[in-house]
Amino acid sequence: MVYFGGLLGLIGLLTLVLRDGDVIGLPAWVVGAGLLVLGVGIGALGVVRRRVVRRRKIARGEPVPVGNVLERAQALPRLLRETRQGTYGDLPKSRITLWLVALVYLISPIDILPDLLPVIGVTDDAGVAVWLLTSVSTAAGLYLRRERDQLPGTTTDPQGPRGARRPRP
């Protein structure tokens, strides 16, 4: 939701700045302002939702992804290598297949909703891109958690900052 809200906000901002003519019979500033407000609202709702879900997972004892965006991106090749070799079994092969299908869909010129339709034509691509980024990021974060938990003398504290390493007593 955070990524989707940011994307909507960006489209709204670009519409405000770059568009002169009407969009779907409405003035460009109305459409741009509406998309910007909608994007900020969805992004804020996503941040709140993410925090609530994280607290629930911690309370239930479920693993929570760790690491920032750069750490997760650096861990992705290791995750894929270990999954292919069979040493990391927490990522199903079907998920990797879905990632590949999503990439092909994003690259391919064939769309469910044509990009020529104003605003609506981009939403299917945006939805697939948001799902892909979220899914890859979560999988890499869970992989990082497992890596960090296996290091001797360290544990990942879910209550502390993301990925904080604390010595075991």
MODELLER restraints for C-alpha pairs under 7 A, 6 or more apart:
rsr = mdl.restraints
at = mdl.atoms
rsr.add(forms.Gaussian(group=physical.xy_distance, feature=features.Distance(at['CA:1:A'], at['CA:42:A']), mean=6.33, stdev=0.5))
rsr.add(forms.Gaussian(group=physical.xy_distance, feature=features.Distance(at['CA:1:A'], at['CA:43:A']), mean=5.98, stdev=0.5))
rsr.add(forms.Gaussian(group=physical.xy_distance, feature=features.Distance(at['CA:1:A'], at['CA:46:A']), mean=4.68, stdev=0.5))
rsr.add(forms.Gaussian(group=physical.xy_distance, feature=features.Distance(at['CA:2:A'], at['CA:42:A']), mean=6.76, stdev=0.5))
rsr.add(forms.Gaussian(group=physical.xy_distance, feature=features.Distance(at['CA:2:A'], at['CA:43:A']), mean=4.19, stdev=0.5))
rsr.add(forms.Gaussian(group=physical.xy_distance, feature=features.Distance(at['CA:2:A'], at['CA:46:A']), mean=4.79, stdev=0.5))
rsr.add(forms.Gaussian(group=physical.xy_distance, feature=features.Distance(at['CA:2:A'], at['CA:47:A']), mean=6.25, stdev=0.5))
rsr.add(forms.Gaussian(group=physical.xy_distance, feature=features.Distance(at['CA:3:A'], at['CA:43:A']), mean=6.99, stdev=0.5))
rsr.add(forms.Gaussian(group=physical.xy_distance, feature=features.Distance(at['CA:3:A'], at['CA:130:A']), mean=6.14, stdev=0.5))
rsr.add(forms.Gaussian(group=physical.xy_distance, feature=features.Distance(at['CA:4:A'], at['CA:130:A']), mean=6.25, stdev=0.5))
rsr.add(forms.Gaussian(group=physical.xy_distance, feature=features.Distance(at['CA:5:A'], at['CA:39:A']), mean=3.99, stdev=0.5))
rsr.add(forms.Gaussian(group=physical.xy_distance, feature=features.Distance(at['CA:5:A'], at['CA:40:A']), mean=5.95, stdev=0.5))
rsr.add(forms.Gaussian(group=physical.xy_distance, feature=features.Distance(at['CA:5:A'], at['CA:42:A']), mean=4.78, stdev=0.5))
rsr.add(forms.Gaussian(group=physical.xy_distance, feature=features.Distance(at['CA:5:A'], at['CA:43:A']), mean=4.22, stdev=0.5))
rsr.add(forms.Gaussian(group=physical.xy_distance, feature=features.Distance(at['CA:6:A'], at['CA:39:A']), mean=5.78, stdev=0.5))
rsr.add(forms.Gaussian(group=physical.xy_distance, feature=features.Distance(at['CA:6:A'], at['CA:40:A']), mean=6.89, stdev=0.5))
rsr.add(forms.Gaussian(group=physical.xy_distance, feature=features.Distance(at['CA:6:A'], at['CA:43:A']), mean=6.07, stdev=0.5))
rsr.add(forms.Gaussian(group=physical.xy_distance, feature=features.Distance(at['CA:8:A'], at['CA:35:A']), mean=5.85, stdev=0.5))
rsr.add(forms.Gaussian(group=physical.xy_distance, feature=features.Distance(at['CA:8:A'], at['CA:36:A']), mean=6.51, stdev=0.5))
rsr.add(forms.Gaussian(group=physical.xy_distance, feature=features.Distance(at['CA:8:A'], at['CA:39:A']), mean=4.63, stdev=0.5))
rsr.add(forms.Gaussian(group=physical.xy_distance, feature=features.Distance(at['CA:9:A'], at['CA:35:A']), mean=5.87, stdev=0.5))
rsr.add(forms.Gaussian(group=physical.xy_distance, feature=features.Distance(at['CA:9:A'], at['CA:36:A']), mean=4.13, stdev=0.5))
rsr.add(forms.Gaussian(group=physical.xy_distance, feature=features.Distance(at['CA:9:A'], at['CA:37:A']), mean=7.00, stdev=0.5))
rsr.add(forms.Gaussian(group=physical.xy_distance, feature=features.Distance(at['CA:9:A'], at['CA:39:A']), mean=4.19, stdev=0.5))
rsr.add(forms.Gaussian(group=physical.xy_distance, feature=features.Distance(at['CA:9:A'], at['CA:40:A']), mean=6.08, stdev=0.5))
rsr.add(forms.Gaussian(group=physical.xy_distance, feature=features.Distance(at['CA:11:A'], at['CA:35:A']), mean=6.99, stdev=0.5))
rsr.add(forms.Gaussian(group=physical.xy_distance, feature=features.Distance(at['CA:12:A'], at['CA:32:A']), mean=4.02, stdev=0.5))
rsr.add(forms.Gaussian(group=physical.xy_distance, feature=features.Distance(at['CA:12:A'], at['CA:33:A']), mean=6.11, stdev=0.5))
rsr.add(forms.Gaussian(group=physical.xy_distance, feature=features.Distance(at['CA:12:A'], at['CA:35:A']), mean=4.50, stdev=0.5))
rsr.add(forms.Gaussian(group=physical.xy_distance, feature=features.Distance(at['CA:12:A'], at['CA:36:A']), mean=4.51, stdev=0.5))
rsr.add(forms.Gaussian(group=physical.xy_distance, feature=features.Distance(at['CA:13:A'], at['CA:32:A']), mean=6.03, stdev=0.5))
rsr.add(forms.Gaussian(group=physical.xy_distance, feature=features.Distance(at['CA:13:A'], at['CA:36:A']), mean=6.09, stdev=0.5))
rsr.add(forms.Gaussian(group=physical.xy_distance, feature=features.Distance(at['CA:15:A'], at['CA:28:A']), mean=6.53, stdev=0.5))
rsr.add(forms.Gaussian(group=physical.xy_distance, feature=features.Distance(at['CA:15:A'], at['CA:32:A']), mean=4.88, stdev=0.5))
rsr.add(forms.Gaussian(group=physical.xy_distance, feature=features.Distance(at['CA:16:A'], at['CA:28:A']), mean=6.48, stdev=0.5))
rsr.add(forms.Gaussian(group=physical.xy_distance, feature=features.Distance(at['CA:16:A'], at['CA:29:A']), mean=5.31, stdev=0.5))
rsr.add(forms.Gaussian(group=physical.xy_distance, feature=features.Distance(at['CA:16:A'], at['CA:32:A']), mean=4.79, stdev=0.5))
rsr.add(forms.Gaussian(group=physical.xy_distance, feature=features.Distance(at['CA:16:A'], at['CA:33:A']), mean=6.87, stdev=0.5))
rsr.add(forms.Gaussian(group=physical.xy_distance, feature=features.Distance(at['CA:19:A'], at['CA:28:A']), mean=6.10, stdev=0.5))
rsr.add(forms.Gaussian(group=physical.xy_distance, feature=features.Distance(at['CA:20:A'], at['CA:28:A']), mean=6.40, stdev=0.5))
rsr.add(forms.Gaussian(group=physical.xy_distance, feature=features.Distance(at['CA:21:A'], at['CA:27:A']), mean=6.91, stdev=0.5))
rsr.add(forms.Gaussian(group=physical.xy_distance, feature=features.Distance(at['CA:21:A'], at['CA:28:A']), mean=6.19, stdev=0.5))
rsr.add(forms.Gaussian(group=physical.xy_distance, feature=features.Distance(at['CA:22:A'], at['CA:28:A']), mean=5.18, stdev=0.5))
rsr.add(forms.Gaussian(group=physical.xy_distance, feature=features.Distance(at['CA:54:A'], at['CA:64:A']), mean=6.92, stdev=0.5))
rsr.add(forms.Gaussian(group=physical.xy_distance, feature=features.Distance(at['CA:57:A'], at['CA:64:A']), mean=6.81, stdev=0.5))
rsr.add(forms.Gaussian(group=physical.xy_distance, feature=features.Distance(at['CA:58:A'], at['CA:158:A']), mean=6.70, stdev=0.5))
rsr.add(forms.Gaussian(group=physical.xy_distance, feature=features.Distance(at['CA:64:A'], at['CA:142:A']), mean=6.53, stdev=0.5))
rsr.add(forms.Gaussian(group=physical.xy_distance, feature=features.Distance(at['CA:65:A'], at['CA:138:A']), mean=6.06, stdev=0.5))
rsr.add(forms.Gaussian(group=physical.xy_distance, feature=features.Distance(at['CA:65:A'], at['CA:141:A']), mean=4.04, stdev=0.5))
rsr.add(forms.Gaussian(group=physical.xy_distance, feature=features.Distance(at['CA:65:A'], at['CA:142:A']), mean=4.42, stdev=0.5))
rsr.add(forms.Gaussian(group=physical.xy_distance, feature=features.Distance(at['CA:65:A'], at['CA:145:A']), mean=6.17, stdev=0.5))
rsr.add(forms.Gaussian(group=physical.xy_distance, feature=features.Distance(at['CA:66:A'], at['CA:141:A']), mean=4.81, stdev=0.5))
rsr.add(forms.Gaussian(group=physical.xy_distance, feature=features.Distance(at['CA:66:A'], at['CA:142:A']), mean=6.62, stdev=0.5))
rsr.add(forms.Gaussian(group=physical.xy_distance, feature=features.Distance(at['CA:66:A'], at['CA:144:A']), mean=6.32, stdev=0.5))
rsr.add(forms.Gaussian(group=physical.xy_distance, feature=features.Distance(at['CA:66:A'], at['CA:145:A']), mean=5.69, stdev=0.5))
rsr.add(forms.Gaussian(group=physical.xy_distance, feature=features.Distance(at['CA:66:A'], at['CA:162:A']), mean=5.35, stdev=0.5))
rsr.add(forms.Gaussian(group=physical.xy_distance, feature=features.Distance(at['CA:66:A'], at['CA:163:A']), mean=4.84, stdev=0.5))
rsr.add(forms.Gaussian(group=physical.xy_distance, feature=features.Distance(at['CA:67:A'], at['CA:141:A']), mean=6.01, stdev=0.5))
rsr.add(forms.Gaussian(group=physical.xy_distance, feature=features.Distance(at['CA:67:A'], at['CA:144:A']), mean=6.92, stdev=0.5))
rsr.add(forms.Gaussian(group=physical.xy_distance, feature=features.Distance(at['CA:67:A'], at['CA:162:A']), mean=5.81, stdev=0.5))
rsr.add(forms.Gaussian(group=physical.xy_distance, feature=features.Distance(at['CA:67:A'], at['CA:163:A']), mean=5.16, stdev=0.5))
rsr.add(forms.Gaussian(group=physical.xy_distance, feature=features.Distance(at['CA:72:A'], at['CA:137:A']), mean=6.39, stdev=0.5))
rsr.add(forms.Gaussian(group=physical.xy_distance, feature=features.Distance(at['CA:72:A'], at['CA:140:A']), mean=5.20, stdev=0.5))
rsr.add(forms.Gaussian(group=physical.xy_distance, feature=features.Distance(at['CA:72:A'], at['CA:141:A']), mean=5.81, stdev=0.5))
rsr.add(forms.Gaussian(group=physical.xy_distance, feature=features.Distance(at['CA:75:A'], at['CA:140:A']), mean=6.19, stdev=0.5))
rsr.add(forms.Gaussian(group=physical.xy_distance, feature=features.Distance(at['CA:75:A'], at['CA:144:A']), mean=6.82, stdev=0.5))
rsr.add(forms.Gaussian(group=physical.xy_distance, feature=features.Distance(at['CA:76:A'], at['CA:140:A']), mean=5.71, stdev=0.5))
rsr.add(forms.Gaussian(group=physical.xy_distance, feature=features.Distance(at['CA:79:A'], at['CA:140:A']), mean=6.78, stdev=0.5))
rsr.add(forms.Gaussian(group=physical.xy_distance, feature=features.Distance(at['CA:79:A'], at['CA:143:A']), mean=6.56, stdev=0.5))
rsr.add(forms.Gaussian(group=physical.xy_distance, feature=features.Distance(at['CA:82:A'], at['CA:88:A']), mean=5.30, stdev=0.5))
rsr.add(forms.Gaussian(group=physical.xy_distance, feature=features.Distance(at['CA:83:A'], at['CA:89:A']), mean=6.41, stdev=0.5))
rsr.add(forms.Gaussian(group=physical.xy_distance, feature=features.Distance(at['CA:83:A'], at['CA:91:A']), mean=6.79, stdev=0.5))
rsr.add(forms.Gaussian(group=physical.xy_distance, feature=features.Distance(at['CA:99:A'], at['CA:132:A']), mean=6.37, stdev=0.5))
rsr.add(forms.Gaussian(group=physical.xy_distance, feature=features.Distance(at['CA:102:A'], at['CA:128:A']), mean=6.39, stdev=0.5))
rsr.add(forms.Gaussian(group=physical.xy_distance, feature=features.Distance(at['CA:102:A'], at['CA:132:A']), mean=6.80, stdev=0.5))
rsr.add(forms.Gaussian(group=physical.xy_distance, feature=features.Distance(at['CA:106:A'], at['CA:125:A']), mean=6.23, stdev=0.5))
rsr.add(forms.Gaussian(group=physical.xy_distance, feature=features.Distance(at['CA:113:A'], at['CA:121:A']), mean=5.10, stdev=0.5))
rsr.add(forms.Gaussian(group=physical.xy_distance, feature=features.Distance(at['CA:113:A'], at['CA:124:A']), mean=6.59, stdev=0.5))
rsr.add(forms.Gaussian(group=physical.xy_distance, feature=features.Distance(at['CA:114:A'], at['CA:121:A']), mean=5.10, stdev=0.5))
rsr.add(forms.Gaussian(group=physical.xy_distance, feature=features.Distance(at['CA:115:A'], at['CA:121:A']), mean=4.09, stdev=0.5))
rsr.add(forms.Gaussian(group=physical.xy_distance, feature=features.Distance(at['CA:115:A'], at['CA:122:A']), mean=5.56, stdev=0.5))
rsr.add(forms.Gaussian(group=physical.xy_distance, feature=features.Distance(at['CA:148:A'], at['CA:155:A']), mean=6.71, stdev=0.5))
rsr.add(forms.Gaussian(group=physical.xy_distance, feature=features.Distance(at['CA:148:A'], at['CA:156:A']), mean=6.70, stdev=0.5))
rsr.add(forms.Gaussian(group=physical.xy_distance, feature=features.Distance(at['CA:149:A'], at['CA:155:A']), mean=5.14, stdev=0.5))
rsr.add(forms.Gaussian(group=physical.xy_distance, feature=features.Distance(at['CA:149:A'], at['CA:156:A']), mean=6.20, stdev=0.5))
rsr.add(forms.Gaussian(group=physical.xy_distance, feature=features.Distance(at['CA:153:A'], at['CA:167:A']), mean=5.68, stdev=0.5))
rsr.add(forms.Gaussian(group=physical.xy_distance, feature=features.Distance(at['CA:153:A'], at['CA:168:A']), mean=5.77, stdev=0.5))
rsr.add(forms.Gaussian(group=physical.xy_distance, feature=features.Distance(at['CA:154:A'], at['CA:165:A']), mean=5.88, stdev=0.5))
rsr.add(forms.Gaussian(group=physical.xy_distance, feature=features.Distance(at['CA:154:A'], at['CA:166:A']), mean=5.64, stdev=0.5))
rsr.add(forms.Gaussian(group=physical.xy_distance, feature=features.Distance(at['CA:154:A'], at['CA:167:A']), mean=4.85, stdev=0.5))
rsr.add(forms.Gaussian(group=physical.xy_distance, feature=features.Distance(at['CA:154:A'], at['CA:168:A']), mean=5.80, stdev=0.5))
rsr.add(forms.Gaussian(group=physical.xy_distance, feature=features.Distance(at['CA:155:A'], at['CA:165:A']), mean=5.81, stdev=0.5))
rsr.add(forms.Gaussian(group=physical.xy_distance, feature=features.Distance(at['CA:155:A'], at['CA:166:A']), mean=5.71, stdev=0.5))
rsr.add(forms.Gaussian(group=physical.xy_distance, feature=features.Distance(at['CA:155:A'], at['CA:167:A']), mean=6.59, stdev=0.5))
rsr.add(forms.Gaussian(group=physical.xy_distance, feature=features.Distance(at['CA:155:A'], at['CA:168:A']), mean=6.49, stdev=0.5))
rsr.add(forms.Gaussian(group=physical.xy_distance, feature=features.Distance(at['CA:156:A'], at['CA:163:A']), mean=6.09, stdev=0.5))
rsr.add(forms.Gaussian(group=physical.xy_distance, feature=features.Distance(at['CA:156:A'], at['CA:164:A']), mean=5.98, stdev=0.5))
rsr.add(forms.Gaussian(group=physical.xy_distance, feature=features.Distance(at['CA:156:A'], at['CA:165:A']), mean=5.32, stdev=0.5))
rsr.add(forms.Gaussian(group=physical.xy_distance, feature=features.Distance(at['CA:156:A'], at['CA:166:A']), mean=6.57, stdev=0.5))
rsr.add(forms.Gaussian(group=physical.xy_distance, feature=features.Distance(at['CA:157:A'], at['CA:164:A']), mean=6.31, stdev=0.5))
rsr.add(forms.Gaussian(group=physical.xy_distance, feature=features.Distance(at['CA:157:A'], at['CA:165:A']), mean=6.88, stdev=0.5))
rsr.add(forms.Gaussian(group=physical.xy_distance, feature=features.Distance(at['CA:157:A'], at['CA:166:A']), mean=6.82, stdev=0.5))
